[in-house]
């Protein structure tokens, strides 16, 4: 017996999510209509844009990065969260370590960068690890 399309369960990206996760729908109408490319914004809009861009000097030196800064601390969150609205838990993935035995260290497929550079150098010259002077 075959099911009609109406009887089949809907499969989408939310099916794979855990119950506490959610998918937010994109809302492109939130910001309102955009002006022509290259057009001059109104004076009120200039003031608003200056505040959003951090041109008001509202942040004080030494207070750390703000959302206006293009710093790694701002751009790359390391709290384990997958969304700005999601609270991260635990340590960043690159800080979570696992204790292994000596024979398990580096056991992955293929060579790492240093091993590959020694076995097949890009310039074809053998390299022993000492820098050239």
CORRA-V24307 format. One record per residue. RES is the residue in three letters. SS is DSSP state (H for helix, E for strand, C for the rest). PSI is psi as a letter, one per 40 degrees, with the letter a starting at -180 (NA if undefined). Layout:
[[RES:SS:PSI] [RES:SS:PSI]]
This chain:
[[UNK:C:h] [UNK:C:i] [UNK:C:i] [UNK:C:i] [UNK:C:d] [UNK:C:d] [UNK:C:e] [UNK:C:i] [UNK:C:i] [UNK:C:h] [UNK:C:h] [UNK:C:a] [UNK:H:d] [UNK:H:e] [UNK:H:d] [UNK:H:e] [UNK:C:i] [UNK:C:i] [UNK:C:d] [UNK:C:e] [UNK:C:i] [UNK:C:i] [UNK:C:h] [UNK:C:h] [UNK:C:h] [UNK:C:h] [UNK:C:g] [UNK:C:e] [UNK:C:e] [UNK:C:d] [UNK:C:e] [UNK:C:i] [UNK:C:i] [UNK:C:i] [UNK:C:i] [UNK:C:i] [UNK:C:h] [UNK:C:e] [UNK:C:i] [UNK:C:h] [UNK:C:i] [UNK:C:i] [UNK:H:d] [UNK:H:d] [UNK:H:d] [UNK:H:d] [UNK:H:d] [UNK:H:d] [UNK:H:d] [UNK:H:d] [UNK:H:d] [UNK:H:d] [UNK:C:e] [UNK:C:e] [UNK:C:e] [UNK:C:e] [UNK:C:f] [UNK:C:d] [UNK:C:i] [UNK:C:i] [UNK:C:i] [UNK:C:e] [UNK:C:e] [UNK:C:i] [UNK:C:i] [UNK:C:i] [UNK:C:e] [UNK:C:e] [UNK:C:i] [UNK:C:g] [UNK:C:i] [UNK:H:d] [UNK:H:d] [UNK:H:d] [UNK:H:d] [UNK:C:g] [UNK:C:i] [UNK:C:f] [UNK:C:e] [UNK:C:e] [UNK:C:i] [UNK:C:e] [UNK:C:i] [UNK:C:d] [UNK:C:e] [UNK:C:h] [UNK:C:h] [UNK:C:i] [UNK:C:i] [UNK:C:a] [UNK:C:i] [UNK:C:i] [UNK:H:d] [UNK:H:e] [UNK:H:e] [UNK:C:h] [UNK:C:i] [UNK:C:h] [UNK:C:h] [UNK:C:i] [UNK:C:i] [UNK:H:d] [UNK:H:e] [UNK:H:e] [UNK:C:h] [UNK:C:e] [UNK:C:g] [UNK:C:i] [UNK:C:h] [UNK:C:a] [UNK:C:i] [UNK:C:a] [UNK:H:d] [UNK:H:d] [UNK:H:d] [UNK:H:d] [UNK:H:d] [UNK:H:d] [UNK:H:d] [UNK:C:g] [UNK:C:i] [UNK:C:d] [UNK:C:e] [UNK:C:e] [UNK:C:h] [UNK:C:i] [UNK:C:h] [UNK:C:e] [UNK:C:e] [UNK:C:h] [UNK:C:i] [UNK:C:i] [UNK:C:NA]]
